[in-house]
Amino acid sequence: SAVASRDFLDIYIMDLSGSNETVGLVESTCGLAALAVMLPCGVLTDRFPRRQLLRGRAAAKTLPTLLTLWAVYSRSLRLLWSSLVLLVLVNNPQDQVLQVFLVDNTSPTERTRILSRKEMVTWLGTALGPLVALTLVTLVSEHGAWSMSLVETVVCVGLLGSVLVEPVIFFLRNPSLDMRLAAESTEASALPDWTQGKACGVRKRWLIPIWTDIMWALTQIAASVSLRYVPLFFRQDFGLSPSWLMALRFAENISLAALNLATPKIASKLGRAWAAVLFISSGGILMIGVACAHQVWLAALLFVLRTTMSRANVPCVQSIIFESVLPEHRGRWTAITSFKSATNGAGAWIGGVLADRTGDYRASFLATGCIHVACAAVFIPVACMVPT
């Protein structure tokens, strides 16, 4: 799926429509679709066998993928828009169920390390996408120039590949250990000591995950204001070719994988919550640097560092949330957590409007950086409640 990255899809939509606002509207529609299936999927995840849900979703992915391929072939913006929404309706439930499936198979003491390893493997896999895309660019494009046929080829190959890997789902085993232990435990013993008691008149077992989720949602909304327009920014401001854009993405993903390998060690030294504060604030400052950079090498370097720091907080934040929530409620809570993804569309639309009104993408980059620094400050009280 990393081959048919949103970089190429966003550029394709931009070339079809000629408007940044349309790129944002497509993302907004997908966000609303994700919001529609979020809570029903959470309820289903808690009530039905998770492996069976994953298998059903894997089979259901075929139709919207074929529809997207036809939309690209016919160069129909409306059909592409509809098919991308259908893909979101299928893909988002899988992301939710897989997240709970993994957490069910990890002990609380190992959760940060396992989630970090998962992120590392994910980004290593994602790094292969730009390499495959770079190979396709070399084979299809003349002199590495942008063209509709180039973008269509890369998108189609990525979509086909994402369907071919779905049979892996059928080899997953049923988790049971963590759920059995939870069923035999009382509410008090199923949660760690630091979630007991109250703060500001609210139970910590509710206050900590809710506060964490709100902070996380704000960072995601802020990121969506600008990140959808990064490939367009490098193409428009610096004339970056497809080959160089794929090289940038490869460096970004490899850096993410490397830092996620070190994240458990950083979290063990600082504490998970303080590590998240460090990562989010550093990412915000680096994003402000991207907005101010006028040399392509500096902008690229700061962007890679920004992405690496900002996304390194994910395993830390996830482990805090899932450790604060009873196992039998994880499906519903994952649905609530997924609200951050559903709200990405609002930020993308705002970013598109900003870009069209100002004629520049740097204003949205500044907005993202400033909000991230503010979110890190908002998260400090939680860092004081979660022990190192």
C-alpha positions as CSV (number, residue, x, y, z in Angstrom):
1,S,0.0,0.0,0.0
2,A,3.0,2.3,0.5
3,V,3.6,2.2,-3.3
4,A,0.2,3.8,-4.0
5,S,1.1,6.4,-1.3
6,R,-1.1,9.4,-0.7
7,D,1.7,11.4,-2.3
8,F,0.9,10.1,-5.7
9,L,-2.9,10.1,-5.1
10,D,-2.9,13.7,-3.9
11,I,-0.8,14.7,-6.9
12,Y,-3.2,12.8,-9.2
13,I,-6.2,14.4,-7.7
14,M,-4.5,17.8,-8.0
15,D,-3.8,17.2,-11.7
16,L,-7.3,16.1,-12.4
17,S,-9.0,18.9,-10.5
18,G,-6.4,21.7,-10.6
19,S,-7.4,22.8,-7.0
20,N,-5.8,22.3,-3.6
21,E,-9.2,22.7,-2.1
22,T,-10.4,19.6,-4.0
23,V,-7.6,17.6,-2.5
24,G,-8.7,18.7,0.9
25,L,-12.3,18.0,0.2
26,V,-11.5,14.4,-0.9
27,E,-9.6,13.9,2.4
28,S,-12.5,15.5,4.3
29,T,-15.0,13.1,2.8
30,C,-12.8,10.1,3.6
31,G,-12.6,11.4,7.2
32,L,-16.3,11.6,7.5
33,A,-16.6,8.0,6.2
34,A,-14.1,6.9,8.8
35,L,-16.1,8.7,11.5
36,A,-19.3,6.9,10.3
37,V,-17.9,3.3,10.8
38,M,-15.8,4.1,13.9
39,L,-18.2,3.4,16.8
40,P,-20.0,0.4,15.1
41,C,-16.7,-1.2,14.4
42,G,-15.7,-0.7,18.0
43,V,-18.8,-2.5,19.3
44,L,-18.3,-5.3,16.8
45,T,-14.7,-5.7,17.9
46,D,-15.8,-6.3,21.5
47,R,-18.7,-8.6,20.7
48,F,-17.4,-10.9,17.9
49,P,-14.2,-12.9,17.3
50,R,-11.6,-10.5,16.1
51,R,-9.9,-12.9,13.7
52,Q,-13.2,-13.5,11.9
53,L,-13.7,-9.8,11.6
54,L,-10.3,-9.4,10.0
55,R,-11.0,-12.2,7.6
56,G,-14.3,-10.7,6.5
57,R,-12.7,-7.3,5.9
58,A,-9.8,-8.8,3.9
59,A,-12.3,-10.4,1.5
60,A,-14.4,-7.2,1.3
61,K,-11.4,-5.1,0.2
62,T,-11.4,-6.6,-3.3
63,L,-14.4,-4.6,-4.7
64,P,-13.4,-1.1,-3.7
65,T,-9.9,-1.7,-4.9
66,L,-11.1,-2.8,-8.4
67,L,-13.4,0.2,-8.4
68,T,-10.4,2.5,-7.7
69,L,-8.4,0.9,-10.5
70,W,-11.2,1.5,-12.9
71,A,-11.5,5.1,-11.7
72,V,-7.8,5.7,-12.4
73,Y,-8.0,4.0,-15.8
74,S,-11.0,6.2,-16.8
75,R,-9.5,9.3,-15.2
76,S,-12.8,10.0,-13.5
77,L,-12.5,12.3,-10.4
78,R,-16.0,11.5,-9.2
79,L,-15.5,7.7,-9.4
80,L,-12.1,8.0,-7.8
81,W,-13.6,10.1,-5.0
82,S,-16.3,7.4,-4.3
83,S,-13.9,4.5,-4.5
84,L,-11.5,6.1,-2.0
85,V,-14.4,6.6,0.4
86,L,-15.3,2.9,0.0
87,L,-11.6,1.9,0.7
88,V,-11.7,3.9,3.9
89,L,-14.9,2.2,5.0
90,V,-13.1,-1.2,4.6
91,N,-9.6,-0.2,5.7
92,N,-10.4,1.7,8.9
93,P,-12.2,-1.2,10.6
94,Q,-9.1,-3.4,9.9
95,D,-6.8,-0.9,11.5
96,Q,-9.0,-0.8,14.6
97,V,-9.3,-4.6,14.9
98,L,-5.6,-5.2,14.2
99,Q,-4.6,-2.8,16.9
100,V,-6.7,-4.5,19.6
101,F,-5.6,-7.9,18.3
102,L,-2.0,-7.0,18.8
103,V,-2.6,-5.5,22.3
104,D,-4.4,-8.6,23.4
105,N,-1.3,-10.6,22.7
106,T,1.1,-8.4,24.7
107,S,1.6,-8.2,28.4
108,P,1.5,-4.7,30.0
109,T,5.2,-4.8,30.9
110,E,6.1,-5.4,27.3
111,R,3.5,-3.2,25.6
112,T,5.7,-0.2,24.9
113,R,8.5,-2.4,23.4
114,I,6.1,-4.5,21.3
115,L,4.3,-1.4,20.0
116,S,7.6,0.2,19.2
117,R,8.7,-2.9,17.3
118,K,5.4,-2.9,15.4
119,E,6.0,0.7,14.4
120,M,9.5,-0.1,13.4
121,V,8.5,-3.0,11.1
122,T,5.6,-0.9,9.7
123,W,8.0,1.9,8.7
124,L,10.5,-0.5,7.3
125,G,7.8,-2.0,5.1
126,T,6.6,1.5,4.2
127,A,10.1,2.4,3.2
128,L,10.0,-0.3,0.5
129,G,7.1,1.5,-1.2
130,P,9.2,4.5,-2.4
131,L,11.9,2.1,-3.7
132,V,9.3,0.2,-5.8
133,A,7.8,3.5,-6.9
134,L,11.3,4.7,-7.8
135,T,11.8,1.6,-9.9
136,L,8.5,2.3,-11.7
137,V,9.5,5.9,-12.2
138,T,12.7,4.8,-13.9
139,L,10.9,2.3,-16.2
140,V,7.9,4.5,-17.1
141,S,9.0,8.1,-17.0
142,E,11.2,9.9,-19.5
143,H,14.0,11.9,-17.7
144,G,12.2,11.4,-14.4
145,A,9.5,14.0,-15.2
146,W,6.0,14.1,-13.8
147,S,3.2,12.8,-16.1
148,M,-0.3,11.4,-15.7
149,S,0.7,8.0,-17.0
150,L,3.5,7.8,-14.4
151,V,1.2,8.6,-11.5
152,E,-1.4,6.1,-12.8
153,T,1.1,3.3,-13.1
154,V,2.4,3.7,-9.6
155,V,-1.0,4.0,-8.1
156,C,-2.3,0.9,-9.9
157,V,0.7,-1.3,-9.0
158,G,0.3,-0.2,-5.3
159,L,-3.4,-1.0,-5.2
160,L,-2.9,-4.4,-6.7
161,G,-0.1,-5.2,-4.3
162,S,-2.2,-4.2,-1.3
163,V,-4.8,-6.7,-2.2
164,L,-2.3,-9.6,-2.9
165,V,-1.0,-9.4,0.7
166,E,-4.4,-9.7,2.3
167,P,-4.3,-13.6,2.6
168,V,-1.8,-13.1,5.4
169,I,-4.8,-12.3,7.6
170,F,-5.9,-15.9,7.3
171,F,-2.8,-17.2,9.1
172,L,-3.3,-15.1,12.3
173,R,-4.0,-17.1,15.5
174,N,-6.7,-16.3,18.0
175,P,-5.6,-14.3,21.0
176,S,-6.9,-15.5,24.4
177,L,-4.4,-15.1,27.3
178,D,-4.9,-11.4,28.1
179,M,-8.7,-11.7,27.7
180,R,-8.9,-14.7,30.0
181,L,-6.8,-13.0,32.6
182,A,-9.0,-9.9,32.4
183,A,-12.2,-11.9,32.8
184,E,-10.9,-13.5,35.9
185,S,-9.8,-10.2,37.4
186,T,-11.7,-7.4,39.1
187,E,-11.7,-3.9,37.7
188,A,-9.2,-2.8,40.4
189,S,-6.7,-5.5,39.7
190,A,-7.0,-5.3,35.9
191,L,-5.5,-1.8,35.9
192,P,-2.2,-0.5,37.1
193,D,-1.9,1.4,40.4
194,W,-1.3,4.8,38.8
195,T,-4.8,4.7,37.2
196,Q,-6.4,4.4,40.7
197,G,-7.7,7.4,42.6
198,K,-8.8,10.8,41.3
199,A,-7.3,14.0,39.9
200,C,-9.3,17.2,39.4
201,G,-12.3,15.4,40.8
202,V,-12.2,12.8,38.0
203,R,-11.1,9.2,38.1
204,K,-7.7,8.8,36.7
205,R,-8.7,5.7,34.8
206,W,-10.9,8.0,32.7
207,L,-9.0,11.2,32.9
208,I,-5.7,9.9,31.7
209,P,-6.9,8.2,28.5
210,I,-9.4,10.9,27.6
211,W,-6.8,13.7,28.1
212,T,-4.3,11.7,26.1
213,D,-6.8,11.1,23.3
214,I,-7.8,14.7,23.1
215,M,-4.1,15.8,22.9
216,W,-3.5,13.1,20.2
217,A,-6.5,14.1,18.2
218,L,-5.3,17.8,18.2
219,T,-1.9,16.8,17.0
220,Q,-3.4,14.7,14.2
221,I,-5.7,17.5,13.1
222,A,-2.8,19.9,13.1
223,A,-0.6,17.5,11.1
224,S,-3.3,17.0,8.5
225,V,-3.4,20.8,7.8
226,S,0.0,20.5,6.1
227,L,1.1,16.9,5.5
228,R,-1.2,16.3,2.6
229,Y,0.5,19.1,0.8
230,V,4.2,18.2,1.4
231,P,4.7,16.5,-2.0
232,L,2.9,19.4,-3.7
233,F,5.1,21.8,-1.7
234,F,8.4,20.2,-2.8
235,R,7.2,19.9,-6.4
236,Q,6.0,23.5,-6.7
237,D,8.6,25.4,-4.6
238,F,11.7,23.4,-5.4
239,G,10.7,21.5,-8.6
240,L,11.5,18.1,-7.0
241,S,11.2,15.2,-9.4
242,P,9.4,12.0,-8.7
243,S,12.7,10.2,-8.1
244,W,13.8,12.7,-5.5
245,L,10.4,12.7,-3.8
246,M,10.6,8.9,-3.5
247,A,14.1,9.2,-2.1
248,L,12.8,11.7,0.5
249,R,10.0,9.3,1.5
250,F,12.5,6.4,1.8
251,A,14.8,8.5,4.1
252,E,11.8,9.5,6.1
253,N,10.6,5.9,6.7
254,I,14.0,4.5,7.4
255,S,14.5,7.3,10.0
256,L,11.2,6.5,11.6
257,A,12.1,2.8,11.8
258,A,15.5,3.6,13.4
259,L,14.0,5.9,16.0
260,N,11.2,3.5,16.9
261,L,13.9,0.9,17.6
262,A,15.3,3.3,20.2
263,T,12.0,4.6,21.5
264,P,11.6,1.9,24.3
265,K,15.0,2.9,25.7
266,I,14.2,6.6,25.6
267,A,10.8,5.9,27.3
268,S,12.5,3.8,30.0
269,K,14.8,6.7,30.8
270,L,12.3,9.6,30.6
271,G,9.0,7.8,31.1
272,R,6.5,7.2,28.3
273,A,4.6,10.4,28.8
274,W,7.6,12.6,29.1
275,A,9.1,10.9,26.0
276,A,5.9,11.8,24.1
277,V,6.1,15.4,25.2
278,L,9.7,15.5,23.9
279,F,8.8,14.0,20.6
280,I,5.7,16.1,19.9
281,S,7.4,19.4,20.9
282,S,10.5,18.6,18.9
283,G,8.4,17.8,15.8
284,G,6.5,21.1,16.1
285,I,9.7,23.1,16.3
286,L,11.2,21.3,13.3
287,M,8.0,21.9,11.3
288,I,8.3,25.6,11.9
289,G,11.8,25.2,10.5
290,V,10.5,23.6,7.4
291,A,8.2,26.6,6.9
292,C,11.1,29.0,7.1
293,A,13.6,27.0,5.0
294,H,14.3,28.3,1.5
295,Q,17.0,25.7,0.4
296,V,15.7,22.4,-0.8
297,W,18.3,20.4,1.2
298,L,17.5,22.2,4.4
299,A,13.7,21.8,4.0
300,A,14.1,18.1,3.2
301,L,16.4,17.5,6.1
302,L,14.1,19.3,8.6
303,F,11.0,17.5,7.2
304,V,12.6,14.1,7.7
305,L,13.6,15.0,11.2
306,R,10.2,16.5,11.9
307,T,8.3,13.4,10.8
308,T,10.7,11.1,12.7
309,M,10.3,13.0,16.0
310,S,6.5,13.6,15.7
311,R,5.6,10.0,15.0
312,A,7.9,8.4,17.5
313,N,5.3,9.3,20.2
314,V,2.8,6.7,18.9
315,P,3.9,3.6,20.8
316,C,4.3,5.7,24.0
317,V,0.8,7.2,23.7
318,Q,-0.8,3.9,22.7
319,S,0.7,2.0,25.6
320,I,-0.6,4.6,28.1
321,I,-4.1,4.5,26.6
322,F,-4.4,0.7,26.5
323,E,-2.9,0.2,29.9
324,S,-5.6,2.6,31.3
325,V,-8.5,0.7,29.7
326,L,-10.0,-2.6,30.7
327,P,-9.3,-5.3,28.0
328,E,-13.0,-6.0,27.3
329,H,-13.4,-2.3,26.4
330,R,-10.5,-2.0,24.1
331,G,-12.5,-2.3,20.9
332,R,-14.7,0.6,21.8
333,W,-11.8,2.6,23.1
334,T,-9.9,2.0,19.8
335,A,-12.9,3.3,18.0
336,I,-12.8,6.5,20.1
337,T,-9.0,6.8,19.5
338,S,-9.7,6.4,15.8
339,F,-11.6,9.7,15.9
340,K,-8.2,11.4,15.4
341,S,-8.0,9.8,12.0
342,A,-11.5,10.7,11.1
343,T,-10.8,14.4,12.0
344,N,-7.9,14.5,9.5
345,G,-10.2,15.6,6.8
346,A,-11.1,18.8,8.5
347,G,-7.5,19.8,8.8
348,A,-6.8,18.8,5.2
349,W,-9.6,21.0,4.0
350,I,-8.3,24.0,6.1
351,G,-4.8,23.4,4.7
352,G,-6.2,23.4,1.1
353,V,-8.1,26.6,1.6
354,L,-5.0,28.2,3.2
355,A,-2.8,27.1,0.3
356,D,-5.3,28.4,-2.3
357,R,-5.8,31.8,-0.5
358,T,-2.1,32.5,0.2
359,G,-0.7,30.8,-2.9
360,D,1.9,29.1,-0.6
361,Y,2.0,26.0,1.6
362,R,4.2,27.5,4.3
363,A,1.3,29.1,6.2
364,S,-0.2,25.6,6.9
365,F,3.3,24.3,7.9
366,L,3.6,27.2,10.5
367,A,0.1,26.4,11.9
368,T,1.0,22.7,12.3
369,G,4.2,23.5,14.1
370,C,2.7,25.9,16.5
371,I,-0.2,23.7,17.4
372,H,2.1,20.7,18.0
373,V,4.2,22.7,20.5
374,A,1.0,23.8,22.3
375,C,-0.2,20.2,22.4
376,A,3.0,19.1,24.0
377,A,2.4,21.7,26.7
378,V,-1.2,20.5,27.2
379,F,0.1,16.9,27.7
380,I,2.5,17.9,30.6
381,P,-0.1,17.3,33.4
382,V,-0.6,13.7,32.1
383,A,3.2,13.2,32.1
384,C,3.1,14.2,35.8
385,M,0.5,11.5,36.6
386,V,2.0,8.6,34.7
387,P,5.1,7.2,36.5
388,T,8.5,6.9,34.8
